[in-house]
Structure formats: C-alpha cells, structure tokens
Amino acid sequence: MHDLTGYRRRTALTALAGATALLCGGGSARRAVAQPVVPFGGSAGHYRFRVGEIAATVLSDGLIGGPPRIYAIDAPDSELQDALRRAFLPTDHLTLNLNTLLIETGGRRILLEAGAGQTMGPNGGRLFANLAAIGLTPADIDAVVISHTHPDHVGNLRGADGGRAFPRATIFAPRADWEFFVRGDPDLSYMPVPDDFRRRFATAIKRSVQPVARDVELYEAGTEIVPGLATIAAPGHTPGMAAFLVHSGTDQLLLTTDLAYHPVVNVDRSWRPGPDRDPDAALSARRRLFDRAAADRIPVLGFHFPFPGVGRLLKTDAGYAWVPAAWQF
C-alpha cells in the first residue's frame, strides 16, 4: 500500500473547516461584515489508494460525536481536558468520522460498513453522494460486510423508501451481534448515555436491518468473506465485533472498526471507550490487534478516525501512538 504525503496539514485544515461548519449549523459561514464565503460542503469525501492488486476507496458517511467523556470513560477530568486542548480539539464535544471502505477485488465491489445514515444525527448519510462522486450507485455494490450492528455501522442498509438501500448486495453480519441486538431484546444499561438514547439506539438497529433481515448472511469472526478480505475476532465492544484484514500479496490493511474511537483519547492515551459492553474483552482485543499492527508495520484504517482514517500504530512505553499516513494525490 502506498504511503499517503502532506496529511497532517490537510487534516488540520479539514478539522478547522468542520468546526466552523458545525458552529454555523451546516450553512454558509459569514464574516463580521456579512461577506459570504465559500461553504465547506465542497470538500472531498472519498480517498483512493491500493492494497496490492486491490483498489480501495475510503468513502465518508459524514460525522457523529458526543461528549468526550463517553469515549474516555476512565480518564481523569483534568487529563482529558488537557489532552483535548493540546490536540486543538473542543473540550465539550468530540467529533467522530464515519469512514466506510470500498474494495474492488475479483470483479466485485465490496463495502466494509454501511455507515450511519441519519440514525445518529443530521451529519451522517453522506455515503451515497460520495459513491456518486466516484461514478457509482448503490446498485453497483455486490456485498456489504458489517463489523458489528451498532446504528452507525448499519444505518444506511435501509433506504429512504424503507426498502433495501443496496438492492443487489449480499449483506454479511456477525452472528453473535445479530443474536444479541436483532433477535434479542438487548440490555444496553452498560452504555454511559441517557435511557432515551439507549431506547432510540436499540430501535435504530432493528429498523435499519429490517429490509435485509430475511436474507442476511451471518458469519463467524475468522471467516474469509472473499479472497483478500478476512475477518478477525475482536469481541468486547459488542459480542461479535470483527476487525477486517484486506490483503493482497505482501500488502495488508487492518481495519480496527470500533476498537478505538479517536486516536487522541483511545490510542495516544489508553482511556476506555464507554460503549464497550465487555471492557476486559475489548481491552484484550485492542491490545492484541494494536500489537500486531505495530509489530508487523501494518497500515491501519480507523472507522471513526479523522478522514481518511489511514495511518500506523507505534508501540510506546506508555502504550501506543497514532501516526497519520501521508496524503497521496
């Protein structure tokens, strides 16, 4: 896989644009003298590279987020605030990206994660516009592989008309998650959010997967979905969460899904994400896969990391460090 050049500068500019857009409610920003400026909506939402012979494209579904404490449940208040300030991030809201990955291999187009749609706020649901930007429609997708069934990973499975958003695609989902979240009545009391959010969260899962429930393909983590795409057991965040390994020849890309939400609070610091259902199992999976990525120098894609979410993990005395990959044009 090619290294990505100038990423840090672009990330900073993107973060500044995003923060301004959020403060302006998504509309065009205005200067003090009421002169209109170019709206930020024209930013690119796709990023292409290769993993050996496999064409790969990160497709943004937009943004979600919430209070930083949710994603760093065990962080001392003063240390959390200091870490956010040092990273030039707001101290009252942590923005998370939604980085789906399209791979093209063996004559098939496979989407890894469906994205949130509108299930977790108004800034999701950009996937379809970004597909169109690279000349594709949902009907061009042959398979959608889900790492776990949280709403921000399955929300776009349901179209605006209530039907299948990807009409031709085979949907793959981990069996243990399907049993817990879809077939069962999940106990979400472990999540550090208000009760009404938990209820909406559970409802959004069932509603999102309803159009595909009759013919979903359930997999056990460890399965090779197609040649070049392996699933890796990473339970803890949810009962059946998987990580993904895209591989071709000697090139690899590890998708860490929700092992970490944001590199500032879950990689550079080892604080625990509040939404982990089994914190000990999640910590074990995080260390195992982060150690593997660091030792084998495998490029990593973080689903919620700043777009396009690609970089590398370094092992440090304190844990790990996130190094964004350089941007390639």
ABEGO torsion letter per residue (X at the ends): XBBBBGAAAAAAAAAAAAAAAAAAGGBBBBBAAGBBBBBAAABBABBBBBBEABBBBBBBAEBBEBBAAAABAABBAAAAAAAAAAAGBBAABBBBBBBBBBBBBGGBBBBBEAEAEAAAEAABGAAAAAAAAAGBBAAABABBBBABABAAAAAAABBAAGBBABAABBBBBBAAAAAAAAABBBBAAABBBBAAAAAAAAAAAAAAAAAAAAABBBBBBGBBABBGBBBBBBBGABAABBBBBBBBEABBBBBAEAABABAAAAAABABBBAABABAAAAAAAAAAAAAAAAAAGBBBBBAABBOAGBBBBBBBAAGBBBBBBBBBX
